[in-house]
Amino acid sequence: MGGGAWPFLVRGVICLLNCDNERDLNSLVQILPKTHLKIVGFSWSNIKEETMKILAQTLPLTQIESIDLSANSDYPSIPDIAKCLPNTNIKTLDLEMTNLRGVVGILAENLPKSKIETLNIGWNEINAAEMGMIAAVLPNTRIKRLNLNGSDIHAKG
């Protein structure tokens, strides 16, 4: 991998530092099904929409159980990730600071069909109505840990 990507493994987690090369991220996402990785971190990676769509198509083919997509606020394809969840092995999903406004309904719809046990959706300005969507499906999910830090939930919600 060239062009500015600095990949390395830490306890089976692929980390990318200072990667602004979309081609390298795209290539990495495509090889994930050929690995035995269980945990993958992409926080602060500035992943573009095309690569996110490929990731959503690829995740069901992987052994990944934990994925960190936090701190990437330009994700128009988070719905693609949410829709693929029921077909994945993902138990831990970190979507902190990913601008979920308007996509919470799609996420909520797919949570009961997923294996998600830990969900971090903090710092997404989720309002009371959107939180109501999550609350409505929680009894039908496997979720044991839910992070809502920084959400816009108030007494009216």
Salt bridges, closest charged atoms under 4 A:
ASP24 OD1 - ARG23 NH2 3.60
GLU49 OE2 - LYS53 NZ 3.88
GLU65 OE2 - LYS38 NZ 3.80
ASP80 OD2 - LYS53 NZ 3.01
GLU130 OE1 - ARG101 NE 3.77
